[in-house]
Every structure is written in structure tokens, then in C-alpha cells.
Amino acid sequence: MTERFAGRVAVVTGAGRGIGRSVAERLAADGAAVAVVDRDAAPAEEVAAAITAAGGRAIAIACDVTDPAAVRAMAERTIAQLGEIAILVNNAGILRSTKAAEIDPAEWHLVVDANLTSAFLCAQAVQPSMIRGGYGAICNLASMAGRATSTLGGVHYTTAKAGVLGLTRHLAREWAPHRITVNAISPGIVDTPMVRASRDAEGLEAVRRSIPFQRFADPAELAALIAFLVSDEARYITGANVDIHGGELIIA
Ligand SMILES: NC(=O)c1ccc[n+]([C@@H]2O[C@H](COP(=O)([O-])OP(=O)(O)OC[C@H]3O[C@@H](n4cnc5c(N)ncnc54)[C@H](O)[C@@H]3O)[C@@H](O)[C@H]2O)c1
């Protein structure tokens, strides 16, 4: 445990498992009070309980971050229970691998809403609180999918993640006068339930072998990078994207 984020309130979306869980636990271990937000209530509650048991401060909020009213209610509840929001990690997202010719409009909107619109809605909902509280740092989960093309996902996923990079740059510029930083990270393949569900063992092994580092990222490695980007040490960094991929794009 450190005091790095003492007195700060963080919202982490999609924090019931995978990367989001790791980020929530890392920020809490560094002193933040964390709203563990997920559309699935039970995993969010389990993560919040684990943080509390480890001596941290957390609440669980069940919220579908594609629903504007639910997102506003999530922000209000966080402020009421924990205080003004200083940090937002837009991590919630879904992966679909359908080929472009077979994607129907419903699936297109599902993937774009979950990965891109959700980040806009959450940023918009917490911005007034960041201004009131005098500190704002947002980190968005983009992907190597958005920097190049997706290895595991379809064109909707690639498009949404490219959109996250545009959202990041634009909000960074628009909210710079408020000293709210907005950055993105673009991971390669990370060892999470999302990735494990996307291919059989043989398929995953082929993907692993294609990575120059010959391994997937550990969610804790992403949490460490995100913790830096939302910390006091990174206050002059905004509108940036940091790739974290074990060498993938270098050979793309
Ligand atoms: N795992 C990877 O290799 C990888 C690579 C690059 C980017 N990413 C991105 O990182 C983020 C986290 O990925 P992960 O691998 O941990 O995924 P995951 O599927 O393991 O976990 C995602 C979590 O988000 C939640 N969630 C999904 N849609 C939601 C919604 N509408 N409202 C609230 N919660 C919602 C899920 O319930 C789940 O708990 C995603 O945005 C993903 O696109 C992942």
C-alpha cells in the first residue's frame, strides 16, 4: 500500500474482472477510494470486498456504461458515497470476432457502444465533478486494434478502438483549460477472460508465438502504466497514447 492517490476518488469501469479488476486493485492499493463499476453486480461486489479486505476503500456499482441515465446515476452515487471524482479509467469493453460481411447493425452498435460510446458517456458524466474537485485524469483503454487492425476482433472492434484514440485527443484538447488530462493506452494481447474466450487453446498458442516477447501481457503491467498516467507525476501528459504490446507493432 502507498499513499500515491490518498484523498482521490477513482472510477474504474468493467472492473469486475480482467484488466479493470487489476486497475481497481492497484489504484486502491495506492490509496484511492475506488468505485468498482461493472454491468455484472456479483463480480463488482467481489472485487470491492477484496479491496476492502486488503485494507483499501471501494464500493461496487452495477451499471451498464452504454446507458446514459445509468452512467449519470453511477457518477452521482460515487460522488455521494466517496466524494468528487478525480480519476476515470474507461476500461469496459467487449470483443466480437464476426467477419465484416456477417455483422448485422445490432452487433455493430453493440460493439461500438460498449467500447467507444461508453467512454464518452462516462467522461461527460464525471467532468463537472473533476472541475469541482480540482483534479481530473482520464485514461481510456484503446488497443493495438485501433492502432493497426485487431488480431482477435472484427472490424467493429477495430473501428471502435480507433475511435477511442480520437476521443482521447479531442477531449484532451477541449478540457485542457480545466487541467483534466485525457490519455489512452493501446495494449496488445493481455491474459484476461476476454482473450481466453476468443480462441481455443491451439489458436491462443499461435497468437502467443506471433508476439515478439512470446507471451501475453499481465493485467498488472497495464495497471502500473495506467496508475502512472493518472498520477501527479504525469500532469503534463495529455492527448497521448502509450502502446504496450511486447513488440507487436514494431514488426507490423
Ligand atoms: N485483453 C486484451 O488483450 C485487450 C487488449 C487491448 C485492449 N483491451 C481492452 O481492455 C478492456 C478490458 O478488457 P479485458 O480483456 O479485461 O476484458 P474482460 O471481458 O475480461 O472484462 C471486461 C469487463 O467489462 C465489463 N463490461 C463489458 N461491457 C460493459 C458495459 N456495457 N457496462 C459495464 N461493464 C461492462 C464486463 O462485464 C467485464 O467484467 C476492454 O476495453 C478491451 O477492449 C483488452
The ligand as an SDF file (V2000), in Angstrom:
LIG
                    3D

 44 48  0  0  0  0  0  0  0  0999 V2000
   -7.4230   -8.4180  -23.1880 N   0  0  0  0  0  0  0  0  0  0  0  0
   -6.7990   -7.8520  -24.2120 C   0  0  0  0  0  0  0  0  0  0  0  0
   -5.9470   -8.4730  -24.8830 O   0  0  0  0  0  0  0  0  0  0  0  0
   -7.0560   -6.4180  -24.5550 C   0  0  0  0  0  0  0  0  0  0  0  0
   -6.2270   -5.7800  -25.4990 C   0  0  0  0  0  0  0  0  0  0  0  0
   -6.4430   -4.4680  -25.8150 C   0  0  0  0  0  0  0  0  0  0  0  0
   -7.4880   -3.7890  -25.2330 C   0  0  0  0  0  0  0  0  0  0  0  0
   -8.2970   -4.4140  -24.3390 N   0  0  0  0  0  0  0  0  0  0  0  0
   -9.3890   -3.6500  -23.7540 C   0  0  0  0  0  0  0  0  0  0  0  0
   -9.2540   -3.6300  -22.3550 O   0  0  0  0  0  0  0  0  0  0  0  0
  -10.5420   -3.5650  -21.7540 C   0  0  0  0  0  0  0  0  0  0  0  0
  -10.7020   -4.6960  -20.7460 C   0  0  0  0  0  0  0  0  0  0  0  0
  -10.5210   -5.9300  -21.4100 O   0  0  0  0  0  0  0  0  0  0  0  0
  -10.4460   -7.3370  -20.6610 P   0  0  0  0  0  0  0  0  0  0  0  0
   -9.6200   -8.2020  -21.5230 O   0  0  0  0  0  0  0  0  0  0  0  0
  -10.1060   -7.1450  -19.2350 O   0  0  0  0  0  0  0  0  0  0  0  0
  -11.9910   -7.7810  -20.8450 O   0  0  0  0  0  0  0  0  0  0  0  0
  -12.9070   -8.7770  -19.9570 P   0  0  0  0  0  0  0  0  0  0  0  0
  -14.0010   -9.2220  -20.8680 O   0  0  0  0  0  0  0  0  0  0  0  0
  -12.0840   -9.8220  -19.3150 O   0  0  0  0  0  0  0  0  0  0  0  0
  -13.5080   -7.7920  -18.8600 O   0  0  0  0  0  0  0  0  0  0  0  0
  -14.3280   -6.7070  -19.2770 C   0  0  0  0  0  0  0  0  0  0  0  0
  -15.2650   -6.3120  -18.1540 C   0  0  0  0  0  0  0  0  0  0  0  0
  -16.0650   -5.2090  -18.6570 O   0  0  0  0  0  0  0  0  0  0  0  0
  -17.4090   -5.4380  -18.2970 C   0  0  0  0  0  0  0  0  0  0  0  0
  -18.2970   -4.7810  -19.2600 N   0  0  0  0  0  0  0  0  0  0  0  0
  -18.4250   -5.0600  -20.5720 C   0  0  0  0  0  0  0  0  0  0  0  0
  -19.3780   -4.2870  -21.1200 N   0  0  0  0  0  0  0  0  0  0  0  0
  -19.8450   -3.4950  -20.1180 C   0  0  0  0  0  0  0  0  0  0  0  0
  -20.8460   -2.4980  -20.0600 C   0  0  0  0  0  0  0  0  0  0  0  0
  -21.5780   -2.1590  -21.1330 N   0  0  0  0  0  0  0  0  0  0  0  0
  -21.0640   -1.8740  -18.8810 N   0  0  0  0  0  0  0  0  0  0  0  0
  -20.3270   -2.2050  -17.7850 C   0  0  0  0  0  0  0  0  0  0  0  0
  -19.3970   -3.1650  -17.7790 N   0  0  0  0  0  0  0  0  0  0  0  0
  -19.1570   -3.7980  -18.9440 C   0  0  0  0  0  0  0  0  0  0  0  0
  -17.5900   -6.9530  -18.3040 C   0  0  0  0  0  0  0  0  0  0  0  0
  -18.6940   -7.3570  -17.5000 O   0  0  0  0  0  0  0  0  0  0  0  0
  -16.2220   -7.4310  -17.7340 C   0  0  0  0  0  0  0  0  0  0  0  0
  -16.2590   -7.5200  -16.3240 O   0  0  0  0  0  0  0  0  0  0  0  0
  -11.5370   -3.6130  -22.9070 C   0  0  0  0  0  0  0  0  0  0  0  0
  -11.9030   -2.2950  -23.2660 O   0  0  0  0  0  0  0  0  0  0  0  0
  -10.7500   -4.2540  -24.0160 C   0  0  0  0  0  0  0  0  0  0  0  0
  -11.2590   -3.9440  -25.2800 O   0  0  0  0  0  0  0  0  0  0  0  0
   -8.1020   -5.7120  -23.9780 C   0  0  0  0  0  0  0  0  0  0  0  0
  1  2  1  0
  2  3  2  0
  2  4  1  0
  4  5  1  0
  4 44  2  0
  5  6  2  0
  6  7  1  0
  7  8  2  0
  8  9  1  0
  8 44  1  0
  9 10  1  0
  9 42  1  0
 10 11  1  0
 11 12  1  0
 11 40  1  0
 12 13  1  0
 13 14  1  0
 14 15  2  0
 14 16  1  0
 14 17  1  0
 17 18  1  0
 18 19  2  0
 18 20  1  0
 18 21  1  0
 21 22  1  0
 22 23  1  0
 23 24  1  0
 23 38  1  0
 24 25  1  0
 25 26  1  0
 25 36  1  0
 26 27  1  0
 26 35  1  0
 27 28  2  0
 28 29  1  0
 29 30  1  0
 29 35  2  0
 30 31  1  0
 30 32  2  0
 32 33  1  0
 33 34  2  0
 34 35  1  0
 36 37  1  0
 36 38  1  0
 38 39  1  0
 40 41  1  0
 40 42  1  0
 42 43  1  0
M  CHG  2   8   1  16  -1
M  END
$$$$
